[in-house]
Amino acid sequence: MEVGVLAIQGDFAEHIAVLGKLGVKAQEVRLPAQLASVDAIIIPGGESTTLSRLMTLYDLREPLEQMAAEGRAIWGTCAGMIMLSREITEQDPIPLGIMDIGVQRNAFGRQVDSFEQDLDVSVLGPDPFHAIFIRAPVIIRVGDGVEILSTLDANRPVAVQQGNLLATSFHPELTYDYRFHSYFLELAGGDGKSCGFRNGSR
Ligand code: GLN
């Protein structure tokens, strides 16, 4: 299985390092042609306004939409999640619109308001997942086919899945807990059955 990490901006190197720990040699993806040869891709955190401009400039939008439509797995973390969303509360950036969620950027405030919190994520097992939120977005609308994997303070979704698509407001690649990456690899390698999903529905 070939796993790519979009390497145009943001913390792609950290994702590649975690995948390496899991025995997967991930590809850095910068060009549309490179997307054709990967089975799954991670869109990292960073700055979504920059990601959006570069995706347009490098003609990556259409092939990413195509990947999602073909059922290949895509995971967006933080700014990557913003890019996957169908709509955001502002005019800019322009998301890809491939995941049926609405997102608010910088929902907790500025850089100094970044924080860490243990989350319950039942698909990862009973142990809490230590989540790092950096100028993080929250999900303010969840479509019918979208499963909420974890919420903050019992009401704000921060990890969601829609069939082959995964999104997290926080940064699993900045911890030593590799369970989210393992979960994504499982999703990428199979048909999603192990996650209770097939083609976006239970
Ligand atoms: N606040 C950033 C944005 O809106 C996301 C921050 C992050 O990815 N850690 O793009």
Residues whose N, C-alpha, C, O or C-beta is under 5 A from the ligand:
A	BS01	LIG	G45 G46 E47 S48 T49 T77 C78 A79 R105 N106 I134 R135
